[in-house]
């Protein structure tokens, strides 16, 4: 899976499931400050990663990421 495919898949999840504004979804976007990601959103994102990309993120890993680009890279580096 390419980084572009990861970005599209993650962005689609964020818009459709977490109801984030698609216009704000840029690599440099801050998950907490710009999107308002909550702890519950981070848990939902971790579950989405497990179901979609086939690996279980380490406990608290999603919550520690600060930007969308970091999230994309985390997935790309751990995907099986």
Backbone as JSON Lines, residues from 0, in Angstrom:
{"i":0,"aa":"X","n":[0.85,-1.18,0.0],"ca":[0.0,0.0,0.0],"c":[0.89,1.24,0.0]}
{"i":1,"aa":"X","n":[0.6,2.17,-0.9],"ca":[1.4,3.39,-0.99],"c":[0.99,4.39,0.09]}
{"i":2,"aa":"X","n":[1.83,5.37,0.33],"ca":[1.51,6.4,1.31],"c":[0.27,7.18,0.88]}
{"i":3,"aa":"X","n":[0.09,7.35,-0.43],"ca":[-1.09,8.05,-0.94],"c":[-2.36,7.26,-0.63]}
{"i":4,"aa":"X","n":[-2.28,5.94,-0.78],"ca":[-3.44,5.09,-0.46],"c":[-3.74,5.12,1.04]}
{"i":5,"aa":"X","n":[-2.69,5.14,1.84],"ca":[-2.87,5.25,3.29],"c":[-3.54,6.57,3.63]}
{"i":6,"aa":"X","n":[-3.06,7.66,3.03],"ca":[-3.65,8.97,3.28],"c":[-5.13,9.0,2.91]}
{"i":7,"aa":"X","n":[-5.47,8.47,1.74],"ca":[-6.86,8.46,1.3],"c":[-7.74,7.64,2.24]}
{"i":8,"aa":"X","n":[-7.25,6.49,2.65],"ca":[-8.01,5.6,3.53],"c":[-8.22,6.24,4.9]}
{"i":9,"aa":"X","n":[-7.16,6.81,5.46],"ca":[-7.26,7.47,6.77],"c":[-8.17,8.69,6.68]}
{"i":10,"aa":"X","n":[-8.0,9.51,5.66],"ca":[-8.82,10.7,5.52],"c":[-10.3,10.34,5.37]}
{"i":11,"aa":"X","n":[-10.58,9.31,4.61],"ca":[-11.97,8.86,4.45],"c":[-12.57,8.45,5.8]}
{"i":12,"aa":"X","n":[-11.81,7.71,6.59],"ca":[-12.25,7.32,7.93],"c":[-12.51,8.56,8.79]}
{"i":13,"aa":"X","n":[-11.6,9.51,8.74],"ca":[-11.72,10.69,9.59],"c":[-12.95,11.53,9.23]}
{"i":14,"aa":"X","n":[-13.26,11.59,7.96],"ca":[-14.42,12.37,7.52],"c":[-15.71,11.6,7.81]}
{"i":15,"aa":"X","n":[-15.75,10.32,7.44],"ca":[-16.99,9.55,7.53],"c":[-17.3,9.02,8.93]}
{"i":16,"aa":"X","n":[-16.3,8.65,9.68],"ca":[-16.53,8.06,11.0],"c":[-16.38,9.08,12.13]}
{"i":17,"aa":"X","n":[-15.31,9.87,12.08],"ca":[-15.07,10.83,13.15],"c":[-15.68,12.2,12.87]}
{"i":18,"aa":"X","n":[-16.17,12.38,11.64],"ca":[-16.86,13.6,11.21],"c":[-15.98,14.85,11.29]}
{"i":19,"aa":"X","n":[-14.71,14.69,10.94],"ca":[-13.82,15.84,10.86],"c":[-14.03,16.55,9.52]}
{"i":20,"aa":"X","n":[-13.74,17.83,9.49],"ca":[-13.88,18.64,8.29],"c":[-12.8,18.25,7.28]}
{"i":21,"aa":"X","n":[-13.22,17.78,6.12],"ca":[-12.26,17.33,5.1],"c":[-11.29,18.43,4.68]}
{"i":22,"aa":"X","n":[-11.72,19.67,4.7],"ca":[-10.86,20.79,4.29],"c":[-9.67,20.96,5.24]}
{"i":23,"aa":"X","n":[-9.77,20.45,6.45],"ca":[-8.68,20.58,7.43],"c":[-7.67,19.44,7.35]}
{"i":24,"aa":"X","n":[-7.94,18.43,6.54],"ca":[-7.09,17.24,6.52],"c":[-5.89,17.42,5.59]}
{"i":25,"aa":"X","n":[-4.84,17.98,6.16],"ca":[-3.56,18.16,5.47],"c":[-2.49,17.48,6.31]}
{"i":26,"aa":"X","n":[-1.38,17.07,5.69],"ca":[-0.33,16.38,6.47],"c":[0.12,17.13,7.71]}
{"i":27,"aa":"X","n":[0.19,18.44,7.66],"ca":[0.68,19.22,8.8],"c":[-0.4,19.49,9.85]}
{"i":28,"aa":"X","n":[-1.62,19.06,9.62],"ca":[-2.72,19.29,10.55],"c":[-2.47,18.62,11.89]}
{"i":29,"aa":"X","n":[-2.64,19.38,12.97],"ca":[-2.5,18.85,14.32],"c":[-3.76,18.06,14.68]}
{"i":30,"aa":"X","n":[-3.55,16.84,15.15],"ca":[-4.69,15.99,15.5],"c":[-5.5,16.58,16.64]}
{"i":31,"aa":"X","n":[-4.85,17.09,17.66],"ca":[-5.56,17.61,18.82],"c":[-5.99,19.05,18.63]}
{"i":32,"aa":"X","n":[-5.07,19.91,18.23],"ca":[-5.36,21.33,18.16],"c":[-6.27,21.69,16.98]}
{"i":33,"aa":"X","n":[-5.98,21.16,15.8],"ca":[-6.76,21.53,14.62],"c":[-8.04,20.7,14.46]}
{"i":34,"aa":"X","n":[-7.95,19.41,14.78],"ca":[-9.1,18.53,14.59],"c":[-9.89,18.29,15.87]}
{"i":35,"aa":"X","n":[-9.27,18.52,17.01],"ca":[-9.94,18.29,18.28],"c":[-10.06,16.82,18.63]}
{"i":36,"aa":"X","n":[-9.07,16.01,18.23],"ca":[-9.1,14.57,18.51],"c":[-9.15,14.33,20.01]}
{"i":37,"aa":"X","n":[-10.13,13.53,20.42],"ca":[-10.3,13.18,21.82],"c":[-9.67,11.8,22.08]}
{"i":38,"aa":"X","n":[-9.64,11.41,23.34],"ca":[-9.14,10.08,23.68],"c":[-10.0,9.0,23.04]}
{"i":39,"aa":"X","n":[-11.3,9.2,23.0],"ca":[-12.2,8.24,22.36],"c":[-11.93,8.16,20.86]}
{"i":40,"aa":"X","n":[-11.68,9.31,20.22],"ca":[-11.32,9.31,18.79],"c":[-10.03,8.53,18.55]}
{"i":41,"aa":"X","n":[-9.07,8.67,19.46],"ca":[-7.8,7.95,19.33],"c":[-8.01,6.45,19.44]}
{"i":42,"aa":"X","n":[-8.89,6.02,20.33],"ca":[-9.2,4.6,20.47],"c":[-9.89,4.1,19.2]}
{"i":43,"aa":"X","n":[-10.86,4.88,18.69],"ca":[-11.53,4.48,17.45],"c":[-10.54,4.39,16.29]}
{"i":44,"aa":"X","n":[-9.58,5.31,16.26],"ca":[-8.57,5.3,15.21],"c":[-7.69,4.06,15.32]}
{"i":45,"aa":"X","n":[-7.32,3.7,16.54],"ca":[-6.52,2.48,16.75],"c":[-7.27,1.24,16.28]}
{"i":46,"aa":"X","n":[-8.56,1.17,16.57],"ca":[-9.38,0.04,16.12],"c":[-9.48,0.02,14.6]}
{"i":47,"aa":"X","n":[-9.65,1.19,14.01],"ca":[-9.69,1.32,12.55],"c":[-8.37,0.82,11.94]}
{"i":48,"aa":"X","n":[-7.25,1.19,12.53],"ca":[-5.94,0.76,12.03],"c":[-5.85,-0.77,12.09]}
{"i":49,"aa":"X","n":[-6.26,-1.35,13.19],"ca":[-6.2,-2.8,13.33],"c":[-7.05,-3.5,12.27]}
{"i":50,"aa":"X","n":[-8.27,-3.04,12.08],"ca":[-9.18,-3.66,11.11],"c":[-8.73,-3.43,9.67]}
{"i":51,"aa":"X","n":[-8.24,-2.24,9.39],"ca":[-7.96,-1.86,8.01],"c":[-6.55,-2.22,7.55]}
{"i":52,"aa":"X","n":[-5.57,-2.05,8.43],"ca":[-4.17,-2.22,8.04],"c":[-3.52,-3.47,8.61]}
{"i":53,"aa":"X","n":[-4.25,-4.22,9.43],"ca":[-3.79,-5.52,9.86],"c":[-2.73,-5.55,10.95]}
{"i":54,"aa":"X","n":[-2.62,-4.49,11.73],"ca":[-1.71,-4.55,12.88],"c":[-2.33,-3.78,14.05]}
{"i":55,"aa":"X","n":[-1.98,-4.2,15.24],"ca":[-2.48,-3.56,16.45],"c":[-1.5,-2.48,16.88]}
{"i":56,"aa":"X","n":[-1.92,-1.2,16.86],"ca":[-1.03,-0.15,17.36],"c":[-0.69,-0.38,18.83]}
{"i":57,"aa":"X","n":[0.5,0.01,19.22],"ca":[0.88,-0.09,20.63],"c":[-0.08,0.76,21.46]}
{"i":58,"aa":"X","n":[-0.31,0.33,22.67],"ca":[-1.23,1.05,23.56],"c":[-0.79,2.52,23.69]}
{"i":59,"aa":"X","n":[-1.69,3.42,23.42],"ca":[-1.43,4.85,23.54],"c":[-0.66,5.47,22.38]}
{"i":60,"aa":"X","n":[-0.29,4.67,21.38],"ca":[0.53,5.19,20.28],"c":[-0.18,6.27,19.49]}
{"i":61,"aa":"X","n":[-1.44,6.05,19.17],"ca":[-2.18,7.03,18.36],"c":[-2.31,8.34,19.13]}
{"i":62,"aa":"X","n":[-2.55,8.25,20.4],"ca":[-2.71,9.45,21.23],"c":[-1.43,10.29,21.29]}
{"i":63,"aa":"X","n":[-0.27,9.64,21.12],"ca":[1.01,10.35,21.18],"c":[1.38,11.04,19.87]}
{"i":64,"aa":"X","n":[0.74,10.66,18.77],"ca":[1.04,11.28,17.48],"c":[0.47,12.69,17.46]}
{"i":65,"aa":"X","n":[1.19,13.62,16.84],"ca":[0.73,15.0,16.88],"c":[0.13,15.52,15.58]}
{"i":66,"aa":"X","n":[0.55,14.97,14.44],"ca":[0.04,15.47,13.16],"c":[-0.49,14.31,12.3]}
{"i":67,"aa":"X","n":[-1.25,14.65,11.3],"ca":[-1.72,13.63,10.36],"c":[-0.55,12.96,9.67]}
{"i":68,"aa":"X","n":[0.48,13.71,9.32],"ca":[1.65,13.13,8.66],"c":[2.3,12.06,9.54]}
{"i":69,"aa":"X","n":[2.38,12.32,10.84],"ca":[2.92,11.32,11.77],"c":[2.04,10.07,11.79]}
{"i":70,"aa":"X","n":[0.73,10.26,11.72],"ca":[-0.18,9.11,11.69],"c":[0.02,8.3,10.41]}
{"i":71,"aa":"X","n":[0.09,8.97,9.27],"ca":[0.34,8.27,8.0],"c":[1.65,7.49,8.06]}
{"i":72,"aa":"X","n":[2.69,8.13,8.55],"ca":[4.02,7.5,8.62],"c":[4.0,6.32,9.6]}
{"i":73,"aa":"X","n":[3.33,6.47,10.72],"ca":[3.24,5.38,11.69],"c":[2.6,4.15,11.05]}
{"i":74,"aa":"X","n":[1.53,4.37,10.31],"ca":[0.87,3.25,9.63],"c":[1.79,2.66,8.58]}
{"i":75,"aa":"X","n":[2.39,3.5,7.76],"ca":[3.27,3.01,6.69],"c":[4.44,2.2,7.25]}
{"i":76,"aa":"X","n":[4.97,2.59,8.38],"ca":[6.12,1.9,8.97],"c":[5.76,0.61,9.69]}
{"i":77,"aa":"X","n":[4.47,0.42,9.99],"ca":[4.05,-0.76,10.75],"c":[3.16,-1.7,9.99]}
{"i":78,"aa":"X","n":[2.77,-1.33,8.8],"ca":[1.84,-2.15,8.01],"c":[2.5,-3.47,7.62]}
{"i":79,"aa":"X","n":[1.69,-4.51,7.55],"ca":[2.22,-5.83,7.21],"c":[1.92,-6.17,5.77]}
